[in-house]
Amino acid sequence: MKTGSSPLPGRVAMVVGAIGLVAFCGSPSLGQTARPRAVVGAYYFDGWAGQHRLAETEAWAKEAPTHLTKRMLDEFPEREPLWGWRDDRREVMERQIDLAAEHGIAFFAFCWYWHPTPEAIRDDPKHTGLNLFLQAKNADRMKFCLLVANHAGFLIGGAENWKRAAETWMPYWTDKRHVTVDGKPLVIIFNPADGHRAGLAALQAAARKAGLPGVAVAACGRGDSKEGYTHRTHYNIVPGYADGSHERSYAELVAAHQKAWSGSREQPYIPEVTAGWDKRPWEGPLGLNQKPGWYFPDRTPAAFGQFVQSALDWMDRHPDQTTKERLLLIYAWNEFGEGGYVAPTRGDPRGRYLQALQSVVLGVQGAR
């Protein structure tokens, strides 16, 4: 989540992507009537809209979305989604909704960013995916919620700003498509911290004033229930985030997550499964100048499917530690820059990660 030259694939990529998308869309819509073993959500990061930061100085960036880097184009072209790098068209969102729903994903958790003015919130290109979802003709096939990405540059400070945020979120919370836990709209907080008690209390007060029974507030990582965090989860868990460029095993990612799965009746845990982690496209001067860290390139659809299965098994064994709705989160639908994605790409045109998810969650086999 973030905020020799190789030309942007442009029209050629759009043609290739369209062909691949048609081929993938030709797969039968299996599992639509199967009863899911969990209510699965996938994090959706829209770094694939807006104008690239280098558009005025780099020829390759003129058609590029905000978070596409030269290193991504040169070294990781297989990560390009079948619809092309840009996702800021309603028809692209509608196809993503169909793909997700057909393969067992019940909702998108959209990354959402705080700004001090309503105009800045409205104009943030990272909110494009959420806006397109709400406009989509087929949006009733899925639900949605917000992952509040209150990290550096987007921190919500003070109870008054939390109250203003609640007013902004109220149209979402009262939308029939919003995810609820115990009848309360779910809000996931990326960067929980002590000192948010007054702010989270303001959220609850605003919800009750609007006739809602309250808000389910899930903290990513640690979140003290005394501060107002009613649930816990994760966005992802990454060993060695900035510890130098070292190739590691996907099994290490799996183990780190499984170790963290723990909740209680008082503060249920929503297990999160990471589809992968490899942020090399964003490292160094040809990326987004991030520091090098560990990467885990040996992920496979089979290993991902086993990871999902283990999360379902954990919920089966610990129903008193998780939500009665059996919520499960996937990192992520489209974190292409960080290597965590299940959306079909040039390197995975048949959507094998989606098929693995479908097989485990819906109990059916997709087209192979």
C-alpha atoms as a printed R data frame, in Angstrom:
    type eleno elety resid chain resno       x       y       z
1   ATOM     1    CA   MET     A     1   0.000   0.000   0.000
2   ATOM     2    CA   LYS     A     2   1.498   3.317  -1.069
3   ATOM     3    CA   THR     A     3   1.057   6.191  -2.039
4   ATOM     4    CA   GLY     A     4  17.326   1.459 -21.564
5   ATOM     5    CA   SER     A     5  13.823   2.825 -21.357
6   ATOM     6    CA   SER     A     6  10.795   0.600 -21.589
7   ATOM     7    CA   PRO     A     7   7.690   2.294 -22.990
8   ATOM     8    CA   LEU     A     8   4.381   1.872 -21.225
9   ATOM     9    CA   PRO     A     9   2.646  -1.054 -22.946
10  ATOM    10    CA   GLY     A    10  -0.133   1.327 -24.015
11  ATOM    11    CA   ARG     A    11  -2.330   0.229 -26.904
12  ATOM    12    CA   VAL     A    12  -0.421  -2.991 -27.456
13  ATOM    13    CA   ALA     A    13  -0.945  -3.996 -23.848
14  ATOM    14    CA   MET     A    14  -4.606  -3.046 -24.069
15  ATOM    15    CA   VAL     A    15  -5.056  -5.380 -27.047
16  ATOM    16    CA   VAL     A    16  -3.115  -8.215 -25.447
17  ATOM    17    CA   GLY     A    17  -4.939  -7.648 -22.181
18  ATOM    18    CA   ALA     A    18  -8.307  -7.635 -23.903
19  ATOM    19    CA   ILE     A    19  -7.524 -10.930 -25.642
20  ATOM    20    CA   GLY     A    20  -6.401 -12.512 -22.389
21  ATOM    21    CA   LEU     A    21  -9.412 -11.142 -20.559
22  ATOM    22    CA   VAL     A    22 -11.794 -12.564 -23.144
23  ATOM    23    CA   ALA     A    23 -10.081 -15.930 -22.867
24  ATOM    24    CA   PHE     A    24 -10.272 -15.882 -19.081
25  ATOM    25    CA   CYS     A    25 -13.848 -14.641 -19.070
26  ATOM    26    CA   GLY     A    26 -14.751 -17.588 -21.235
27  ATOM    27    CA   SER     A    27 -14.362 -19.856 -18.207
28  ATOM    28    CA   PRO     A    28 -17.652 -21.134 -16.828
29  ATOM    29    CA   SER     A    29 -19.017 -19.295 -13.806
30  ATOM    30    CA   LEU     A    30 -18.505 -22.178 -11.425
31  ATOM    31    CA   GLY     A    31 -19.437 -22.133  -7.786
32  ATOM    32    CA   GLN     A    32 -21.925 -19.277  -7.900
33  ATOM    33    CA   THR     A    33 -24.544 -21.368  -6.076
34  ATOM    34    CA   ALA     A    34 -22.123 -23.167  -3.764
35  ATOM    35    CA   ARG     A    35 -22.302 -22.286  -0.077
36  ATOM    36    CA   PRO     A    36 -19.015 -20.618   0.898
37  ATOM    37    CA   ARG     A    37 -17.061 -21.901   3.887
38  ATOM    38    CA   ALA     A    38 -16.211 -18.322   4.852
39  ATOM    39    CA   VAL     A    39 -17.154 -14.753   3.982
40  ATOM    40    CA   VAL     A    40 -14.010 -13.782   2.099
41  ATOM    41    CA   GLY     A    41 -12.885 -10.205   1.583
42  ATOM    42    CA   ALA     A    42  -9.959  -8.999  -0.507
43  ATOM    43    CA   TYR     A    43  -8.071  -5.767   0.100
44  ATOM    44    CA   TYR     A    44  -8.250  -3.421  -2.895
45  ATOM    45    CA   PHE     A    45  -5.514  -0.812  -3.330
46  ATOM    46    CA   ASP     A    46  -6.129   1.683  -6.117
47  ATOM    47    CA   GLY     A    47  -2.681   2.840  -7.056
48  ATOM    48    CA   TRP     A    48  -3.619   2.253 -10.674
49  ATOM    49    CA   ALA     A    49  -5.496   5.470 -11.403
50  ATOM    50    CA   GLY     A    50  -4.527   9.135 -11.543
51  ATOM    51    CA   GLN     A    51  -1.520  10.771 -13.195
52  ATOM    52    CA   HIS     A    52   1.954   9.395 -12.659
53  ATOM    53    CA   ARG     A    53   4.304  11.534 -10.586
54  ATOM    54    CA   LEU     A    54   6.903  11.484 -13.424
55  ATOM    55    CA   ALA     A    55   4.467  12.168 -16.233
56  ATOM    56    CA   GLU     A    56   5.994  15.555 -17.045
57  ATOM    57    CA   THR     A    57   9.594  14.345 -17.144
58  ATOM    58    CA   GLU     A    58   9.540  10.706 -18.275
59  ATOM    59    CA   ALA     A    59   8.086   9.746 -21.636
60  ATOM    60    CA   TRP     A    60   7.153   6.247 -20.472
61  ATOM    61    CA   ALA     A    61   5.050   7.672 -17.626
62  ATOM    62    CA   LYS     A    62   2.685   9.840 -19.659
63  ATOM    63    CA   GLU     A    63  -0.044   7.173 -19.712
64  ATOM    64    CA   ALA     A    64   1.016   5.524 -16.469
65  ATOM    65    CA   PRO     A    65  -1.086   5.361 -13.295
66  ATOM    66    CA   THR     A    66   0.318   6.849 -10.109
67  ATOM    67    CA   HIS     A    67   2.158   3.825  -8.696
68  ATOM    68    CA   LEU     A    68   3.552   2.205 -11.825
69  ATOM    69    CA   THR     A    69   7.359   2.331 -11.805
70  ATOM    70    CA   LYS     A    70  10.002   1.892 -14.445
71  ATOM    71    CA   ARG     A    71  11.363  -1.056 -12.511
72  ATOM    72    CA   MET     A    72   7.939  -2.708 -12.676
73  ATOM    73    CA   LEU     A    73   7.881  -2.335 -16.454
74  ATOM    74    CA   ASP     A    74  11.455  -3.504 -16.975
75  ATOM    75    CA   GLU     A    75  11.680  -6.365 -14.503
76  ATOM    76    CA   PHE     A    76   8.137  -7.427 -13.605
77  ATOM    77    CA   PRO     A    77   5.935  -7.074 -16.722
78  ATOM    78    CA   GLU     A    78   4.140 -10.313 -15.832
79  ATOM    79    CA   ARG     A    79   2.332  -8.461 -13.038
80  ATOM    80    CA   GLU     A    80   0.288  -6.359 -15.448
81  ATOM    81    CA   PRO     A    81  -3.407  -7.220 -14.980
82  ATOM    82    CA   LEU     A    82  -5.271  -8.525 -17.994
83  ATOM    83    CA   TRP     A    83  -7.172  -5.252 -18.357
84  ATOM    84    CA   GLY     A    84  -3.965  -3.209 -18.460
85  ATOM    85    CA   TRP     A    85  -2.298  -1.119 -15.788
86  ATOM    86    CA   ARG     A    86  -5.044   1.461 -15.543
87  ATOM    87    CA   ASP     A    87  -8.186   0.378 -13.722
88  ATOM    88    CA   ASP     A    88 -10.067   3.693 -13.763
89  ATOM    89    CA   ARG     A    89 -12.962   2.691 -16.034
90  ATOM    90    CA   ARG     A    90 -16.300   1.392 -14.819
91  ATOM    91    CA   GLU     A    91 -16.268  -1.573 -17.203
92  ATOM    92    CA   VAL     A    92 -12.955  -2.686 -15.700
93  ATOM    93    CA   MET     A    93 -14.421  -2.541 -12.196
94  ATOM    94    CA   GLU     A    94 -17.498  -4.444 -13.325
95  ATOM    95    CA   ARG     A    95 -15.347  -7.235 -14.717
96  ATOM    96    CA   GLN     A    96 -13.328  -7.349 -11.497
97  ATOM    97    CA   ILE     A    97 -16.553  -7.668  -9.522
98  ATOM    98    CA   ASP     A    98 -17.658 -10.587 -11.703
99  ATOM    99    CA   LEU     A    99 -14.310 -12.334 -11.386
100 ATOM   100    CA   ALA     A   100 -14.165 -11.884  -7.634
101 ATOM   101    CA   ALA     A   101 -17.756 -12.962  -7.002
102 ATOM   102    CA   GLU     A   102 -17.473 -16.022  -9.233
103 ATOM   103    CA   HIS     A   103 -14.430 -17.237  -7.332
104 ATOM   104    CA   GLY     A   104 -15.652 -16.891  -3.766
105 ATOM   105    CA   ILE     A   105 -14.775 -13.298  -2.813
106 ATOM   106    CA   ALA     A   106 -17.729 -11.717  -1.050
107 ATOM   107    CA   PHE     A   107 -16.414  -8.180  -0.562
108 ATOM   108    CA   PHE     A   108 -13.631  -5.730  -1.338
109 ATOM   109    CA   ALA     A   109 -12.004  -3.845   1.532
110 ATOM   110    CA   PHE     A   110 -11.004  -0.604  -0.186
111 ATOM   111    CA   CYS     A   111  -7.968   1.313   1.062
112 ATOM   112    CA   TRP     A   112  -9.217   4.756   2.106
113 ATOM   113    CA   TYR     A   113  -7.106   7.855   2.859
114 ATOM   114    CA   TRP     A   114  -7.839  10.784   5.159
115 ATOM   115    CA   HIS     A   115  -7.385  14.368   3.945
116 ATOM   116    CA   PRO     A   116  -8.179  17.567   5.837
117 ATOM   117    CA   THR     A   117 -10.714  18.808   3.268
118 ATOM   118    CA   PRO     A   118 -13.678  17.131   1.557
119 ATOM   119    CA   GLU     A   119 -12.335  18.259  -1.809
120 ATOM   120    CA   ALA     A   120  -9.019  16.470  -1.258
121 ATOM   121    CA   ILE     A   121 -10.830  13.302  -0.204
122 ATOM   122    CA   ARG     A   122 -13.016  13.497  -3.291
123 ATOM   123    CA   ASP     A   123 -10.110  14.091  -5.654
124 ATOM   124    CA   ASP     A   124  -7.704  11.452  -4.293
125 ATOM   125    CA   PRO     A   125  -7.165   9.008  -7.188
126 ATOM   126    CA   LYS     A   126  -6.661   6.212  -4.660
127 ATOM   127    CA   HIS     A   127 -10.416   6.402  -4.007
128 ATOM   128    CA   THR     A   128 -11.249   5.776  -7.662
129 ATOM   129    CA   GLY     A   129 -11.824   2.046  -7.190
130 ATOM   130    CA   LEU     A   130 -14.336   2.606  -4.391
131 ATOM   131    CA   ASN     A   131 -16.195   5.220  -6.420
132 ATOM   132    CA   LEU     A   132 -16.346   2.961  -9.471
133 ATOM   133    CA   PHE     A   133 -17.537   0.049  -7.347
134 ATOM   134    CA   LEU     A   134 -20.450   2.107  -6.045
135 ATOM   135    CA   GLN     A   135 -21.352   3.087  -9.621
136 ATOM   136    CA   ALA     A   136 -21.036  -0.417 -11.075
137 ATOM   137    CA   LYS     A   137 -24.117  -2.009 -12.570
138 ATOM   138    CA   ASN     A   138 -23.290  -5.340 -10.927
139 ATOM   139    CA   ALA     A   139 -22.148  -4.035  -7.521
140 ATOM   140    CA   ASP     A   140 -24.959  -5.982  -5.836
141 ATOM   141    CA   ARG     A   141 -22.906  -9.136  -6.449
142 ATOM   142    CA   MET     A   142 -20.501  -8.090  -3.699
143 ATOM   143    CA   LYS     A   143 -20.267  -6.054  -0.517
144 ATOM   144    CA   PHE     A   144 -17.577  -3.577   0.543
145 ATOM   145    CA   CYS     A   145 -15.959  -1.929   3.530
146 ATOM   146    CA   LEU     A   146 -13.047   0.430   4.215
147 ATOM   147    CA   LEU     A   147  -9.466  -0.202   5.254
148 ATOM   148    CA   VAL     A   148  -8.536   3.178   6.742
149 ATOM   149    CA   ALA     A   149  -4.907   3.639   5.664
150 ATOM   150    CA   ASN     A   150  -3.998   6.134   8.361
151 ATOM   151    CA   HIS     A   151  -0.244   5.876   7.951
152 ATOM   152    CA   ALA     A   152   2.241   8.727   7.476
153 ATOM   153    CA   GLY     A   153   0.738  11.508   5.391
154 ATOM   154    CA   PHE     A   154  -2.837  10.375   6.004
155 ATOM   155    CA   LEU     A   155  -3.126  10.247   9.792
156 ATOM   156    CA   ILE     A   156  -6.454  11.084  11.366
157 ATOM   157    CA   GLY     A   157  -5.585  13.148  14.407
158 ATOM   158    CA   GLY     A   158  -7.896  14.171  17.220
159 ATOM   159    CA   ALA     A   159 -11.483  13.292  18.056
160 ATOM   160    CA   GLU     A   160 -12.855  16.115  15.913
161 ATOM   161    CA   ASN     A   161 -11.222  14.701  12.770
162 ATOM   162    CA   TRP     A   162 -12.518  11.215  13.609
163 ATOM   163    CA   LYS     A   163 -15.973  12.723  13.920
164 ATOM   164    CA   ARG     A   164 -15.560  14.385  10.519
165 ATOM   165    CA   ALA     A   165 -14.355  11.087   9.086
166 ATOM   166    CA   ALA     A   166 -17.464   9.367  10.462
167 ATOM   167    CA   GLU     A   167 -19.645  11.918   8.688
168 ATOM   168    CA   THR     A   168 -17.792  11.147   5.459
169 ATOM   169    CA   TRP     A   169 -18.214   7.410   5.961
170 ATOM   170    CA   MET     A   170 -21.881   7.536   6.969
171 ATOM   171    CA   PRO     A   171 -23.219   7.122   3.393
172 ATOM   172    CA   TYR     A   172 -21.065   3.988   3.130
173 ATOM   173    CA   TRP     A   173 -22.105   2.594   6.509
174 ATOM   174    CA   THR     A   174 -25.797   2.967   5.666
175 ATOM   175    CA   ASP     A   175 -25.406   1.397   2.214
176 ATOM   176    CA   LYS     A   176 -27.032  -2.041   2.126
177 ATOM   177    CA   ARG     A   177 -23.911  -3.405   0.433
178 ATOM   178    CA   HIS     A   178 -21.639  -2.522   3.356
179 ATOM   179    CA   VAL     A   179 -20.132  -5.424   5.329
180 ATOM   180    CA   THR     A   180 -21.519  -5.764   8.844
181 ATOM   181    CA   VAL     A   181 -20.418  -7.711  11.917
182 ATOM   182    CA   ASP     A   182 -23.149  -8.339  14.472
183 ATOM   183    CA   GLY     A   183 -25.235  -5.897  12.444
184 ATOM   184    CA   LYS     A   184 -22.612  -3.141  12.732
185 ATOM   185    CA   PRO     A   185 -20.665  -1.710   9.777
186 ATOM   186    CA   LEU     A   186 -17.068  -2.951   9.725
187 ATOM   187    CA   VAL     A   187 -14.180  -0.460   9.656
188 ATOM   188    CA   ILE     A   188 -10.589  -1.753   9.509
189 ATOM   189    CA   ILE     A   189  -7.855   0.517  10.899
190 ATOM   190    CA   PHE     A   190  -4.440   0.016   9.299
191 ATOM   191    CA   ASN     A   191  -2.418   1.869  11.921
192 ATOM   192    CA   PRO     A   192  -4.072   1.418  15.328
193 ATOM   193    CA   ALA     A   193  -2.538   3.349  18.184
194 ATOM   194    CA   ASP     A   194  -3.097   4.280  21.777
195 ATOM   195    CA   GLY     A   195  -4.686   7.670  22.058
196 ATOM   196    CA   HIS     A   196  -7.507   6.925  19.633
197 ATOM   197    CA   ARG     A   197 -10.035   6.262  22.383
198 ATOM   198    CA   ALA     A   198 -11.805   9.596  22.013
199 ATOM   199    CA   GLY     A   199 -11.760   9.319  18.234
200 ATOM   200    CA   LEU     A   200 -13.197   5.809  18.173
201 ATOM   201    CA   ALA     A   201 -15.802   6.848  20.722
202 ATOM   202    CA   ALA     A   202 -16.784   9.622  18.301
203 ATOM   203    CA   LEU     A   203 -17.271   6.962  15.593
204 ATOM   204    CA   GLN     A   204 -19.588   4.980  17.839
205 ATOM   205    CA   ALA     A   205 -21.569   8.076  18.822
206 ATOM   206    CA   ALA     A   206 -21.998   9.119  15.193
207 ATOM   207    CA   ALA     A   207 -23.180   5.635  14.227
208 ATOM   208    CA   ARG     A   208 -25.746   5.483  17.030
209 ATOM   209    CA   LYS     A   209 -26.961   8.986  16.211
210 ATOM   210    CA   ALA     A   210 -27.625   7.759  12.663
211 ATOM   211    CA   GLY     A   211 -29.691   4.862  13.978
212 ATOM   212    CA   LEU     A   212 -26.997   2.209  13.642
213 ATOM   213    CA   PRO     A   213 -26.208  -0.140  16.556
214 ATOM   214    CA   GLY     A   214 -22.580   1.020  16.519
215 ATOM   215    CA   VAL     A   215 -19.444   0.227  14.504
216 ATOM   216    CA   ALA     A   216 -17.220  -2.866  14.448
217 ATOM   217    CA   VAL     A   217 -13.681  -1.443  14.552
218 ATOM   218    CA   ALA     A   218 -10.960  -3.938  13.603
219 ATOM   219    CA   ALA     A   219  -7.334  -3.075  14.380
220 ATOM   220    CA   CYS     A   220  -4.588  -4.322  12.080
221 ATOM   221    CA   GLY     A   221  -2.077  -5.898  14.429
222 ATOM   222    CA   ARG     A   222  -2.355  -4.780  18.018
223 ATOM   223    CA   GLY     A   223  -5.352  -2.810  19.177
224 ATOM   224    CA   ASP     A   224  -6.393  -2.501  22.798
225 ATOM   225    CA   SER     A   225 -10.080  -3.158  23.361
226 ATOM   226    CA   LYS     A   226 -10.007  -0.435  26.033
227 ATOM   227    CA   GLU     A   227  -9.169   2.046  23.263
228 ATOM   228    CA   GLY     A   228 -12.302   1.018  21.369
229 ATOM   229    CA   TYR     A   229 -11.029  -1.664  19.004
230 ATOM   230    CA   THR     A   230 -13.739  -4.300  18.998
231 ATOM   231    CA   HIS     A   231 -11.923  -6.730  16.670
232 ATOM   232    CA   ARG     A   232  -8.414  -7.487  15.414
233 ATOM   233    CA   THR     A   233  -6.993  -8.538  12.068
234 ATOM   234    CA   HIS     A   234  -3.981  -7.740   9.847
235 ATOM   235    CA   TYR     A   235  -3.334  -6.097   6.498
236 ATOM   236    CA   ASN     A   236  -0.324  -8.355   6.069
237 ATOM   237    CA   ILE     A   237   2.595  -9.639   8.108
238 ATOM   238    CA   VAL     A   238   6.025  -9.208   6.515
239 ATOM   239    CA   PRO     A   239   9.220 -10.485   8.141
240 ATOM   240    CA   GLY     A   240  12.272  -8.485   7.063
241 ATOM   241    CA   TYR     A   241  10.307  -5.564   5.598
242 ATOM   242    CA   ALA     A   242  13.402  -3.317   5.282
243 ATOM   243    CA   ASP     A   243  16.199  -5.722   6.297
244 ATOM   244    CA   GLY     A   244  17.995  -5.843   2.965
245 ATOM   245    CA   SER     A   245  17.231  -7.669  -0.254
246 ATOM   246    CA   HIS     A   246  17.088 -11.379   0.612
247 ATOM   247    CA   GLU     A   247  15.149 -14.135  -1.126
248 ATOM   248    CA   ARG     A   248  13.087 -16.116   1.365
249 ATOM   249    CA   SER     A   249  10.456 -18.840   1.296
250 ATOM   250    CA   TYR     A   250   6.717 -18.219   1.031
251 ATOM   251    CA   ALA     A   251   6.384 -20.812   3.776
252 ATOM   252    CA   GLU     A   252   7.931 -18.254   6.153
253 ATOM   253    CA   LEU     A   253   5.140 -15.805   5.355
254 ATOM   254    CA   VAL     A   254   2.567 -18.500   5.999
255 ATOM   255    CA   ALA     A   255   4.118 -19.434   9.341
256 ATOM   256    CA   ALA     A   256   4.299 -15.787  10.468
257 ATOM   257    CA   HIS     A   257   0.583 -15.382   9.840
258 ATOM   258    CA   GLN     A   258  -0.496 -18.636  11.409
259 ATOM   259    CA   LYS     A   259   1.433 -17.711  14.543
260 ATOM   260    CA   ALA     A   260  -0.544 -14.457  14.781
261 ATOM   261    CA   TRP     A   261  -4.022 -15.977  14.522
262 ATOM   262    CA   SER     A   262  -5.521 -15.481  17.964
263 ATOM   263    CA   GLY     A   263  -8.651 -13.835  19.278
264 ATOM   264    CA   SER     A   264 -11.196 -13.989  22.082
265 ATOM   265    CA   ARG     A   265 -14.918 -13.735  22.640
266 ATOM   266    CA   GLU     A   266 -14.409 -10.141  23.761
267 ATOM   267    CA   GLN     A   267 -12.209  -9.212  20.776
268 ATOM   268    CA   PRO     A   268 -12.658 -11.657  17.866
269 ATOM   269    CA   TYR     A   269  -9.891 -12.058  15.290
270 ATOM   270    CA   ILE     A   270 -10.467 -11.973  11.514
271 ATOM   271    CA   PRO     A   271  -7.747 -14.180   9.987
272 ATOM   272    CA   GLU     A   272  -5.811 -12.712   7.056
273 ATOM   273    CA   VAL     A   273  -4.068 -14.691   4.319
274 ATOM   274    CA   THR     A   274  -1.286 -13.087   2.285
275 ATOM   275    CA   ALA     A   275  -1.132 -14.109  -1.367
276 ATOM   276    CA   GLY     A   276   2.515 -13.058  -1.620
277 ATOM   277    CA   TRP     A   277   5.109 -10.404  -0.862
278 ATOM   278    CA   ASP     A   278   7.772  -9.013  -3.194
279 ATOM   279    CA   LYS     A   279   8.045  -5.220  -3.255
280 ATOM   280    CA   ARG     A   280  11.176  -5.016  -5.412
281 ATOM   281    CA   PRO     A   281   9.295  -2.962  -8.070
282 ATOM   282    CA   TRP     A   282   9.013  -0.172  -5.485
283 ATOM   283    CA   GLU     A   283  12.564  -0.309  -4.160
284 ATOM   284    CA   GLY     A   284  15.442   1.950  -5.167
285 ATOM   285    CA   PRO     A   285  15.592   4.974  -7.490
286 ATOM   286    CA   LEU     A   286  13.809   3.192 -10.361
287 ATOM   287    CA   GLY     A   287  11.004   2.283  -8.003
288 ATOM   288    CA   LEU     A   288   9.488   4.441  -5.255
289 ATOM   289    CA   ASN     A   289  12.795   4.761  -3.360
290 ATOM   290    CA   GLN     A   290  11.744   2.249  -0.729
291 ATOM   291    CA   LYS     A   291  14.435   0.449   1.231
292 ATOM   292    CA   PRO     A   292  15.188  -3.125   0.126
293 ATOM   293    CA   GLY     A   293  13.614  -5.897   2.134
294 ATOM   294    CA   TRP     A   294  12.984  -9.613   2.087
295 ATOM   295    CA   TYR     A   295  10.997 -11.017  -0.819
296 ATOM   296    CA   PHE     A   296   9.228 -14.360  -1.193
297 ATOM   297    CA   PRO     A   297   9.110 -15.285  -4.898
298 ATOM   298    CA   ASP     A   298   8.281 -18.993  -4.636
299 ATOM   299    CA   ARG     A   299   4.553 -18.606  -4.009
300 ATOM   300    CA   THR     A   300   2.303 -20.980  -5.978
301 ATOM   301    CA   PRO     A   301  -1.471 -21.331  -6.363
302 ATOM   302    CA   ALA     A   302  -1.301 -24.659  -4.526
303 ATOM   303    CA   ALA     A   303   0.577 -23.163  -1.570
304 ATOM   304    CA   PHE     A   304  -1.837 -20.237  -1.450
305 ATOM   305    CA   GLY     A   305  -4.794 -22.637  -1.482
306 ATOM   306    CA   GLN     A   306  -3.292 -24.591   1.399
307 ATOM   307    CA   PHE     A   307  -2.792 -21.322   3.286
308 ATOM   308    CA   VAL     A   308  -6.477 -20.449   2.833
309 ATOM   309    CA   GLN     A   309  -7.433 -23.962   3.915
310 ATOM   310    CA   SER     A   310  -5.405 -23.581   7.094
311 ATOM   311    CA   ALA     A   311  -7.291 -20.371   7.921
312 ATOM   312    CA   LEU     A   312 -10.611 -22.151   7.502
313 ATOM   313    CA   ASP     A   313  -9.358 -24.992   9.683
314 ATOM   314    CA   TRP     A   314  -8.304 -22.469  12.344
315 ATOM   315    CA   MET     A   315 -11.804 -20.949  12.360
316 ATOM   316    CA   ASP     A   316 -13.321 -24.433  12.620
317 ATOM   317    CA   ARG     A   317 -11.167 -25.187  15.662
318 ATOM   318    CA   HIS     A   318 -11.599 -21.776  17.294
319 ATOM   319    CA   PRO     A   319 -15.151 -20.519  16.680
320 ATOM   320    CA   ASP     A   320 -14.978 -18.631  19.976
321 ATOM   321    CA   GLN     A   321 -11.964 -16.599  18.750
322 ATOM   322    CA   THR     A   322 -13.362 -15.332  15.446
323 ATOM   323    CA   THR     A   323 -16.499 -13.693  14.081
324 ATOM   324    CA   LYS     A   324 -19.698 -15.673  13.871
325 ATOM   325    CA   GLU     A   325 -19.918 -14.499  10.247
326 ATOM   326    CA   ARG     A   326 -16.601 -16.333   9.608
327 ATOM   327    CA   LEU     A   327 -14.937 -13.355   7.943
328 ATOM   328    CA   LEU     A   328 -11.610 -14.033   6.211
329 ATOM   329    CA   LEU     A   329  -9.389 -11.398   4.562
330 ATOM   330    CA   ILE     A   330  -7.043 -11.847   1.597
331 ATOM   331    CA   TYR     A   331  -4.031  -9.611   0.984
332 ATOM   332    CA   ALA     A   332  -4.752  -8.653  -1.702
333 ATOM   333    CA   TRP     A   333  -6.774  -8.339  -4.869
334 ATOM   334    CA   ASN     A   334  -4.364  -6.001  -6.655
335 ATOM   335    CA   GLU     A   335  -1.218  -5.127  -4.684
336 ATOM   336    CA   PHE     A   336   0.868  -5.652  -7.827
337 ATOM   337    CA   GLY     A   337   3.700  -3.444  -6.608
338 ATOM   338    CA   GLU     A   338   4.086  -5.410  -3.392
339 ATOM   339    CA   GLY     A   339   3.640  -8.844  -4.938
340 ATOM   340    CA   GLY     A   340   0.418  -9.669  -3.093
341 ATOM   341    CA   TYR     A   341  -2.372 -10.204  -5.622
342 ATOM   342    CA   VAL     A   342  -4.878 -12.797  -6.827
343 ATOM   343    CA   ALA     A   343  -6.290 -10.857  -9.801
344 ATOM   344    CA   PRO     A   344  -5.433 -12.441 -13.187
345 ATOM   345    CA   THR     A   345  -2.334 -11.018 -14.841
346 ATOM   346    CA   ARG     A   346  -0.174 -11.511 -17.918
347 ATOM   347    CA   GLY     A   347   1.834 -14.018 -15.877
348 ATOM   348    CA   ASP     A   348  -1.329 -15.764 -14.639
349 ATOM   349    CA   PRO     A   349  -3.884 -15.254 -17.410
350 ATOM   350    CA   ARG     A   350  -6.040 -18.186 -16.310
351 ATOM   351    CA   GLY     A   351  -6.406 -16.876 -12.789
352 ATOM   352    CA   ARG     A   352  -4.907 -19.866 -10.993
353 ATOM   353    CA   TYR     A   353  -4.859 -18.077  -7.638
354 ATOM   354    CA   LEU     A   354  -8.547 -17.300  -8.003
355 ATOM   355    CA   GLN     A   355  -9.183 -20.903  -8.951
356 ATOM   356    CA   ALA     A   356  -7.308 -22.089  -5.857
357 ATOM   357    CA   LEU     A   357  -9.437 -19.786  -3.708
358 ATOM   358    CA   GLN     A   358 -12.618 -20.957  -5.398
359 ATOM   359    CA   SER     A   359 -11.695 -24.589  -4.879
360 ATOM   360    CA   VAL     A   360 -11.098 -24.187  -1.144
361 ATOM   361    CA   VAL     A   361 -13.850 -21.715  -0.245
362 ATOM   362    CA   LEU     A   362 -16.607 -22.940  -2.561
363 ATOM   363    CA   GLY     A   363 -15.514 -26.559  -2.835
364 ATOM   364    CA   VAL     A   364 -15.547 -26.607  -6.634
365 ATOM   365    CA   GLN     A   365 -12.851 -26.921  -9.255
366 ATOM   366    CA   GLY     A   366 -12.410 -24.082 -11.768
367 ATOM   367    CA   ALA     A   367 -11.410 -24.498 -15.395
368 ATOM   368    CA   ARG     A   368  -7.789 -25.656 -15.583
